[in-house]
Amino acid sequence: MEEFIGKLWHNWVTKAAGGHYPQAAVKLVEVEKTAGILFRAFGGDPGLNVAAATLDAHGARRHWLQRLAGSGEKAAQARRDAETLRLPPEIAAFPDKALNRDLYLWLAALAACDVSPRRGWLIRNQHATLAALERYPGLVPRYRRLVAAHIACRMLPDKMLPDEAAQENALRAALNEPGSVAGLPPLTSLKSHPPQPVVLWLIAADEPAVATLGKDPDEQLPTEGSSQTDASKEAHKAEQVEKPDNKTPVLAMFRAESLPTWAEYVRVNRAFDEDENLDAQNAARDLERLSLMRDGDAGKSRVKFDLDLPSAAEDDTPIGPGIALPEWDYRKELMQEKHCLLIPMQAQDAEAAPLPGPLVATAKKLRGQFAALAPQRRWLKAQADGPELDLDNCVRNQADRLCGHTPETGGYLAQARCERDLACLLLADLSMSTDAPISDTHRIIDVIRDSLLLFSEALTATGDRFGIYGFSSLRRQNVRFHLLKDFQQRYDAAARGRILAIKPGFYTRMGAALRQAAGILAEQAASRRLLLILTDGKPNDLDLYDSRYGIEDTRMAVHEARRLGLMPFCVTIDREAGSYLPYLFGPAGFCVIRKPEELPQRLPLLYAQLTRQ
């Protein structure tokens, strides 16, 4: 009963405090795609992800009912940084659901017109508002409705201290007439509070909370936008802190009587420093700011990572000293020459092998289907010479002679072979993420292996030239490029053995692998050259490549391939690929396979569609 009454009280007092209308709430997941499209259509940075913002304490004055209810202390406000446009995970600021949705769209338009991020918060938002309204006059009525509704929800100036009221009046003037306020009056009283949040504006983006730790530029902790972000994932603010110096700790004093006796002894499974905290996610959610530091201690994850490294005797065999390749740094807009080292490799103990039994029936069916694409001989009419007469043309020539005209074409049929002038390179992602299971008996790497085998069987039936390579990476100085079948080799038992020997490992530095694959494919003399990329996730590595840096480098590598006359196309089983692949390959440059187990059958059919005459 006590819990029931407490719940009723909480719901009533929270509703009475106002400022939140759950019945009209609009969630970011409902408008994420629309807001992203609008942001990019209005000229926003196409490389930014749209993700959820954090709840931050604002310190503004609250009504007495809000203080009683304990509500209104924090607010999720929109902001943008170099990698992410963060919008509130939910907007319920107005009783009208349409207004809450309009606020999402207005924030996306405002962020797209935010051309002066280095200026102060007040001036910056006024300039962005003016730019948005001038560029897109259709937003003016919507903006006016939002301003009127927002001002009606704000605390009245007469309920504030004089200096707070002066700031509130200045903010209202800036909302009604953007560009009319040059600055906020200062707060003069120690009892004064900062102004209330302005939901129609962006807050100032935080400076990078985690900087480079150490001298190696590759040794960086991930920043706030470094992992794959979407509207359903929570964000956390972070700061870098120094490790406390406890080299000479002072021993705490204790009483001997506090030691447990034998009778009091209880066997307890005590935690160790390296034990995983199963409640860490909930604890992090309750923290307003996460503090990160590098303590230099080798944890369990580092030990596991070291054990994942194969010895030279068990690893694949390197082919040559390696190839130095460039990498694109979008922050400097600079191509860094010889920044990566790509190491061509070949399986060391791969033995010649037949096609696995479970794939034989499917391979036979695919060979029969793809045999129709093989070059066929066809008859050419009206030739000057040939093994047979072209009766139609002979009759036409005779009629021309009877009419006094000289025949212009020959009267023979000749056979010609119609060649498919096509070359294809298939580049497969062999990173450690492919070790994940998709069923009780299969992993992603097993599906990729079967796909490569069936793809090879199908292309062998057509006679098309093709090469197959795999890649993974361990930072920029160790990009592993596995040779499975090059364009000069036949697809035979030895090639099948190399495909069957592939194994998952390491990370996905896609830009360097794409540049090497594009260079190999560009050397092939063919009128059409298809570069197929098979992957299960976004570009990533242990360093700053696991951020927008890797996305931008991969996108630049795709553009370079297109400039070479190649046609890059990505096939992925990543269900979240829709958030980044359109930016990398274009809207028609990729395909998402929702059911990974269907990849072996669908990959050859995709190839047939892409190479259709």
C-alpha positions in Angstrom: 0.0 0.0 0.0 2.8 2.4 0.9 4.5 1.8 -2.5 1.1 2.3 -4.3 0.4 5.6 -2.5 3.9 6.8 -3.2 3.6 6.1 -6.9 0.3 8.0 -7.1 1.9 10.9 -5.3 4.9 10.9 -7.6 2.7 10.8 -10.7 0.5 13.6 -9.4 3.2 16.0 -8.2 5.3 15.4 -11.3 2.3 16.2 -13.5 1.4 19.3 -11.4 5.0 20.6 -11.7 4.5 20.9 -15.4 7.1 21.2 -18.1 6.7 17.6 -19.3 3.8 16.2 -21.4 4.3 12.4 -21.7 1.1 11.9 -23.7 2.5 14.1 -26.5 6.1 12.9 -26.3 8.0 12.2 -29.6 11.1 9.9 -29.4 14.2 10.4 -31.5 14.0 6.9 -32.9 10.7 8.0 -34.6 12.2 10.9 -36.4 15.9 9.9 -36.6 15.9 9.2 -40.4 13.8 12.3 -41.2 16.0 14.6 -39.1 19.1 13.1 -40.7 17.8 13.6 -44.2 16.7 17.1 -43.4 20.0 18.0 -41.8 22.0 16.9 -44.9 19.5 18.4 -47.4 19.9 21.8 -45.7 23.6 21.6 -46.2 24.8 19.9 -43.0 27.9 17.8 -42.8 27.0 14.5 -44.4 29.5 12.7 -42.2 27.8 13.4 -38.9 25.8 10.7 -37.2 22.5 11.5 -35.5 22.4 10.2 -32.0 20.9 10.8 -28.6 22.1 13.6 -26.3 22.8 13.3 -22.6 20.8 14.6 -19.6 22.8 17.5 -18.1 22.2 19.5 -15.0 21.5 23.1 -16.0 21.3 24.8 -12.6 18.5 27.2 -13.6 15.8 28.4 -11.2 12.8 26.0 -10.8 9.2 26.4 -9.6 8.5 25.3 -6.1 6.4 22.5 -7.4 9.4 21.3 -9.5 11.6 21.4 -6.4 9.0 19.5 -4.5 8.7 16.9 -7.2 12.4 16.7 -7.8 11.9 17.3 -11.5 13.4 19.7 -14.0 17.0 19.4 -12.6 18.4 18.0 -15.9 17.6 18.6 -19.5 18.8 16.9 -22.7 19.8 19.7 -25.1 20.9 19.5 -28.7 24.5 19.9 -29.6 26.9 19.0 -32.4 30.6 18.2 -32.5 33.0 17.0 -35.2 31.5 13.6 -35.4 27.9 13.6 -34.1 24.7 15.7 -34.1 23.1 14.9 -30.7 19.4 15.5 -30.3 17.3 14.9 -27.2 16.3 11.2 -26.9 12.7 12.4 -26.3 10.9 15.7 -26.6 7.8 16.3 -24.5 8.2 20.0 -24.0 4.8 21.0 -25.5 1.3 19.5 -25.0 0.9 19.3 -28.8 2.7 16.3 -30.4 3.1 18.1 -33.7 5.0 20.9 -32.0 7.4 18.4 -30.4 8.1 16.8 -33.8 8.6 20.2 -35.3 11.1 21.0 -32.7 13.2 18.0 -33.8 13.1 19.2 -37.4 13.9 22.8 -36.4 17.0 21.6 -34.4 18.2 19.7 -37.4 17.8 22.7 -39.7 19.5 25.0 -37.1 22.4 22.6 -36.8 22.8 22.6 -40.6 23.1 26.4 -40.6 25.4 26.6 -37.6 28.3 28.2 -39.5 30.0 30.0 -36.5 30.6 27.3 -33.9 33.5 29.2 -32.3 31.4 32.2 -31.3 29.6 32.5 -28.0 26.4 30.5 -27.3 24.1 33.5 -27.6 25.5 35.0 -30.8 26.1 31.6 -32.4 22.5 30.5 -32.1 21.1 33.9 -33.2 23.3 33.8 -36.4 22.3 30.2 -37.1 18.6 31.0 -36.6 18.9 34.0 -39.0 20.7 31.9 -41.6 18.1 29.1 -41.4 15.1 31.5 -41.7 16.8 33.4 -44.6 17.7 30.3 -46.6 14.4 28.5 -46.0 11.5 31.0 -45.6 9.1 28.1 -45.3 10.5 27.5 -41.8 9.4 31.0 -40.5 5.8 30.0 -39.5 7.0 26.8 -37.8 9.7 28.8 -35.9 7.2 31.4 -34.8 4.9 28.7 -33.4 7.7 27.1 -31.6 8.9 30.4 -30.1 5.4 31.3 -28.9 4.9 27.8 -27.3 8.4 27.8 -25.7 8.0 31.3 -24.2 4.6 30.4 -22.8 6.3 27.4 -20.9 9.2 29.5 -19.5 9.2 31.0 -16.0 7.9 34.5 -15.9 10.6 37.2 -15.2 8.6 38.7 -12.3 9.2 35.5 -10.3 13.0 35.9 -10.6 15.7 38.1 -9.1 16.3 41.3 -11.0 19.5 40.2 -12.7 17.9 36.9 -13.7 14.9 38.7 -15.1 17.2 40.9 -17.2 18.8 37.8 -18.7 15.4 36.2 -19.3 14.1 39.3 -21.1 17.2 39.3 -23.2 16.7 35.7 -24.2 13.1 36.3 -25.1 14.1 39.2 -27.3 16.8 37.0 -29.0 14.2 34.4 -29.7 11.6 36.8 -31.1 14.1 38.9 -33.0 17.2 36.9 -33.7 20.3 39.0 -34.0 19.0 41.8 -31.8 20.8 40.9 -28.6 24.6 41.3 -28.4 25.0 39.8 -25.0 23.4 38.8 -21.7 23.5 41.1 -18.7 25.7 39.8 -16.0 24.5 38.1 -12.8 25.2 40.3 -9.8 23.8 38.3 -6.9 25.3 35.2 -5.4 21.8 33.8 -5.1 21.2 34.1 -8.8 20.8 31.1 -11.1 21.8 30.7 -14.7 19.1 31.1 -17.3 16.7 28.4 -18.1 17.5 26.1 -21.0 16.4 27.3 -24.5 15.1 24.2 -26.2 15.2 25.9 -29.6 19.0 26.4 -29.5 22.1 24.3 -29.5 24.3 24.2 -26.5 28.1 24.7 -26.9 29.8 21.5 -27.8 32.2 20.1 -25.3 35.9 20.1 -26.1 37.3 16.7 -26.8 37.2 15.1 -23.4 39.9 12.5 -24.0 43.1 13.6 -25.6 46.1 11.6 -26.8 47.7 9.7 -24.0 51.3 9.1 -24.6 53.6 9.8 -27.6 52.2 7.3 -30.0 49.4 9.0 -32.1 47.8 5.6 -32.5 47.5 5.0 -28.8 44.2 6.9 -28.1 41.2 6.2 -26.0 37.9 6.4 -28.0 36.1 9.7 -27.9 32.4 10.2 -27.3 31.5 9.6 -31.0 34.0 6.9 -31.7 31.7 3.9 -31.6 28.8 3.2 -33.8 26.1 5.6 -32.6 22.4 5.6 -33.1 19.3 7.0 -31.5 18.8 4.0 -29.3 22.2 4.1 -27.6 22.9 6.3 -24.6 25.8 8.8 -24.7 28.1 9.6 -21.8 30.2 12.7 -21.1 33.8 11.9 -20.3 36.9 13.7 -19.0 40.6 12.7 -18.9 42.1 12.5 -15.4 45.5 11.7 -14.1 46.2 8.5 -12.2 46.6 9.4 -8.5 50.1 8.9 -7.1 49.7 6.3 -4.3 53.3 5.0 -4.3 53.6 5.6 -0.6 50.2 5.0 0.9 49.6 5.5 4.6 48.4 2.3 6.3 45.1 2.8 8.0 45.0 2.2 11.8 42.9 -0.7 13.0 42.1 -2.4 16.2 43.1 -6.0 16.7 39.7 -6.7 18.1 38.2 -6.0 14.7 39.8 -9.2 13.3 37.2 -11.9 12.8 37.5 -15.0 15.0 37.4 -18.6 13.7 33.7 -18.8 14.7 32.9 -15.7 12.6 34.7 -17.0 9.5 32.5 -17.1 6.4 33.8 -18.2 3.0 33.3 -15.3 0.6 34.1 -15.2 -3.1 36.0 -12.0 -3.0 36.4 -9.9 -6.2 39.7 -9.2 -7.9 40.8 -6.0 -9.6 40.3 -7.7 -13.0 36.9 -9.2 -12.4 34.2 -7.7 -14.6 31.7 -5.5 -12.9 28.3 -6.9 -14.0 26.6 -3.7 -12.9 29.0 -1.3 -14.6 26.5 -0.2 -17.2 23.9 0.8 -14.7 26.5 2.6 -12.6 27.8 4.5 -15.6 24.2 5.5 -16.5 23.9 7.1 -13.1 27.1 9.1 -13.4 26.8 12.6 -15.0 30.4 12.5 -16.2 32.8 9.5 -16.7 36.5 9.9 -15.7 38.9 7.9 -17.9 42.6 7.3 -17.2 45.3 5.1 -18.5 46.9 3.4 -15.5 49.4 1.2 -17.3 48.3 -2.0 -15.5 47.8 -5.0 -17.8 44.2 -6.0 -17.4 42.5 -9.2 -18.5 41.5 -7.7 -21.9 45.1 -6.8 -22.6 46.3 -10.4 -21.8 43.5 -11.8 -24.0 44.5 -9.5 -26.8 48.1 -10.6 -26.6 47.1 -14.3 -26.6 45.1 -13.7 -29.8 48.4 -12.9 -31.6 49.6 -15.9 -33.5 53.2 -16.9 -33.5 55.3 -16.6 -36.6 55.3 -20.3 -37.0 51.5 -20.5 -36.9 50.7 -17.3 -38.8 50.2 -16.9 -42.6 53.3 -16.4 -44.7 54.1 -12.7 -45.7 54.8 -12.1 -49.3 57.5 -9.5 -49.6 58.4 -6.7 -47.2 55.1 -4.9 -47.4 53.6 -2.0 -49.3 53.4 1.6 -48.0 50.0 3.2 -48.7 48.5 6.6 -48.0 45.7 7.4 -45.6 43.3 10.3 -45.6 43.1 12.6 -42.6 39.8 14.5 -42.9 40.6 16.8 -40.0 43.6 18.3 -41.9 42.1 17.6 -45.3 45.5 15.9 -46.1 46.5 12.7 -47.7 49.2 11.2 -45.5 51.7 9.5 -47.8 53.2 6.2 -46.8 51.1 6.2 -43.6 50.0 2.5 -43.6 52.0 -0.6 -44.2 50.1 -3.3 -46.1 51.5 -6.8 -45.8 50.4 -9.3 -48.5 50.0 -12.8 -47.0 49.2 -16.3 -48.1 48.0 -19.3 -46.0 51.0 -21.3 -45.0 49.5 -24.8 -44.5 46.6 -24.6 -46.9 46.2 -28.0 -48.6 44.4 -28.6 -51.9 40.8 -29.6 -51.1 37.6 -30.5 -52.9 34.4 -28.5 -52.6 32.7 -29.3 -49.2 29.9 -31.8 -49.5 27.1 -29.6 -48.2 27.8 -27.1 -51.0 28.0 -29.5 -53.9 24.3 -29.4 -54.8 24.1 -25.6 -54.5 27.2 -25.2 -56.6 25.9 -27.5 -59.3 22.7 -25.4 -59.5 24.6 -22.1 -59.6 26.9 -23.4 -62.4 23.8 -24.3 -64.5 22.3 -20.8 -63.9 25.5 -19.0 -64.7 26.4 -21.1 -67.7 23.8 -18.9 -69.5 26.0 -15.9 -69.0 29.0 -17.6 -70.5 30.2 -16.3 -73.9 28.2 -17.8 -76.8 28.7 -17.8 -80.5 26.2 -15.9 -82.6 25.6 -15.4 -86.3 26.6 -12.1 -88.0 24.6 -11.2 -91.0 25.5 -9.4 -94.3 29.2 -10.4 -94.1 31.6 -10.3 -97.1 32.6 -13.9 -96.5 31.4 -16.8 -94.4 30.6 -20.5 -94.3 26.9 -20.0 -95.2 24.7 -17.8 -97.4 22.6 -15.1 -95.8 19.4 -15.8 -97.8 17.6 -12.7 -96.7 20.5 -10.4 -97.8 21.0 -12.4 -101.0 17.4 -11.7 -102.0 17.7 -8.0 -101.1 21.0 -7.7 -103.1 19.3 -9.3 -106.2 16.4 -7.0 -106.0 18.8 -4.0 -105.8 20.6 -5.2 -109.0 17.3 -5.6 -110.9 16.4 -2.0 -109.9 19.8 -0.8 -111.1 21.4 -0.3 -107.6 24.7 -1.7 -106.5 24.4 -3.9 -103.4 26.2 -2.3 -100.4 26.4 -5.4 -98.1 27.7 -9.0 -98.4 25.6 -12.1 -98.7 27.2 -14.4 -96.2 26.7 -15.5 -92.6 29.7 -15.6 -90.2 30.0 -16.8 -86.6 31.6 -14.6 -83.9 32.3 -15.3 -80.2 30.7 -12.7 -77.8 33.2 -12.2 -75.0 32.2 -10.8 -71.6 34.8 -8.0 -71.1 34.5 -8.0 -67.3 36.9 -8.3 -64.3 35.8 -8.6 -60.7 37.7 -8.5 -57.5 36.0 -9.7 -54.3 37.5 -8.3 -51.1 36.4 -10.1 -47.9 36.5 -8.7 -44.3 38.3 -11.3 -42.1 38.3 -9.2 -38.9 37.7 -10.8 -35.4 34.0 -9.8 -35.5 33.4 -12.5 -38.1 34.0 -15.1 -35.3 30.6 -14.2 -33.9 28.0 -17.0 -34.1 24.8 -16.7 -36.2 23.4 -20.1 -35.2 24.2 -23.1 -33.0 26.5 -24.5 -35.7 27.7 -21.6 -37.8 29.8 -18.4 -37.4 30.0 -15.4 -39.7 33.4 -16.6 -41.0 31.8 -19.9 -42.0 29.1 -18.1 -44.0 31.8 -15.9 -45.6 33.9 -19.0 -46.5 30.9 -20.7 -48.1 30.1 -17.5 -50.0 33.6 -17.3 -51.5 33.4 -20.9 -52.6 30.0 -20.6 -54.3 31.0 -17.2 -55.8 34.0 -18.8 -57.4 32.0 -21.8 -58.7 29.5 -19.5 -60.3 32.1 -17.2 -62.0 34.1 -20.2 -63.2 30.9 -21.2 -65.2 30.8 -17.8 -66.9 34.5 -17.6 -67.7 34.8 -14.1 -66.1 38.1 -13.1 -64.7 38.1 -12.7 -61.0 40.3 -12.4 -57.9 39.6 -13.0 -54.3 41.4 -11.4 -51.4 40.8 -11.0 -47.6 41.9 -8.4 -45.2 42.2 -7.5 -41.5 44.4 -5.0 -39.6 46.3 -4.4 -36.3 46.9 -0.6 -36.4 48.2 1.2 -39.5 51.6 -0.6 -39.6 50.1 -4.1 -39.9 47.3 -4.2 -42.5 47.1 -7.9 -43.5 46.1 -8.6 -47.1 45.4 -12.2 -47.7 45.8 -13.6 -51.2 43.2 -16.3 -51.9 43.1 -16.2 -55.7 44.6 -13.7 -58.0 43.6 -13.0 -61.6 46.4 -15.1 -63.1 45.6 -18.2 -61.0 43.0 -20.8 -61.9 40.2 -21.6 -59.5 41.2 -25.1 -58.5 41.7 -27.4 -55.5 44.6 -25.2 -54.3 42.5 -22.1 -54.4 39.7 -23.9 -52.5 42.3 -24.9 -49.9 43.3 -21.3 -49.3 39.7 -20.2 -49.0 39.0 -23.0 -46.5 42.0 -21.9 -44.5 40.8 -18.4 -43.8 40.2 -17.5 -40.1 39.0 -14.4 -38.2 41.4 -12.0 -36.6 42.1 -8.4 -35.7 40.3 -5.3 -37.0 38.9 -3.6 -40.2 41.2 -0.9 -41.6 39.2 -0.8 -44.8 40.7 2.2 -46.5 44.2 0.7 -47.0 42.7 -2.6 -48.2 40.4 -0.8 -50.7 43.3 1.1 -52.1 45.4 -2.0 -52.6 42.4 -3.9 -54.2 41.6 -1.0 -56.4 45.2 -0.9 -57.6 45.2 -4.6 -58.5 41.8 -4.4 -60.3 42.8 -1.2 -62.2 45.6 -3.2 -63.9 43.2 -5.6 -65.5 42.4 -4.9 -69.1 38.6 -4.9 -69.1 35.9 -2.5 -70.1 34.0 -3.2 -66.9 35.7 -3.7 -63.5 33.6 -4.5 -60.4 35.1 -4.2 -56.9 32.9 -6.2 -54.5 33.5 -5.6 -50.7 32.1 -8.2 -48.3 31.9 -7.1 -44.7 30.0 -7.5 -41.4 30.6 -4.0 -39.9 31.9 -0.5 -40.1 35.7 0.4 -40.5 37.5 0.2 -37.2 40.9 -0.4 -35.6 42.6 0.0 -32.2 43.6 3.6 -32.8 41.6 6.7 -33.9 40.4 4.7 -37.0 37.5 3.6 -34.8 35.7 6.9 -35.3 34.8 9.3 -38.1 38.5 9.2 -39.1 38.0 5.6 -40.4 34.7 6.5 -42.1 36.2 9.4 -44.0 39.3 7.5 -45.0 37.2 4.6 -46.4 34.9 7.1 -48.2 38.0 8.7 -49.8 39.3 5.3 -50.9 35.9 4.6 -52.6 36.1 7.9 -54.4 39.6 7.0 -55.6 38.4 3.7 -56.9 35.7 5.4 -58.9 38.2 7.8 -60.4 40.1 4.8 -61.6 37.0 3.7 -63.6 36.0 0.9 -61.1 32.6 0.2 -59.7 32.8 -0.4 -55.9 29.8 -2.2 -54.4 29.5 -3.3 -50.7 27.6 -6.4 -49.5 27.1 -6.4 -45.7 25.3 -8.4 -43.1 25.4 -5.5 -40.6 21.8 -4.4 -39.8 23.0 -1.0 -38.7 24.8 -0.4 -42.0 22.1 2.0 -43.1 23.5 4.7 -40.8 26.9 4.8 -42.5 27.0 2.9 -45.9 25.0 5.5 -47.9 27.7 8.0 -46.9 30.5 5.6 -48.0 29.1 4.0 -51.1 26.1 6.1 -52.1 22.4 5.1 -51.9 22.8 2.5 -54.7 26.3 1.3 -53.9 25.5 -1.3 -51.2 23.2 -4.1 -50.2 22.3 -5.3 -46.7 21.7 -9.0 -46.2 19.3 -9.2 -43.3 19.7 -13.0 -42.8 23.4 -13.9 -42.8 22.7 -17.5 -43.6 21.4 -16.5 -47.0 24.6 -14.8 -48.1 26.2 -17.8 -49.9 23.2 -18.1 -52.2 22.5 -14.4 -52.7 26.1 -13.2 -53.4 26.4 -14.9 -56.8 22.9 -13.7 -57.8 23.9 -10.1 -56.8 26.9 -10.4 -59.1 24.7 -11.5 -61.9 22.4 -8.4 -61.4 25.4 -6.0 -61.2 27.0 -7.4 -64.4 23.8 -7.6 -66.4 24.3 -6.2 -69.9 
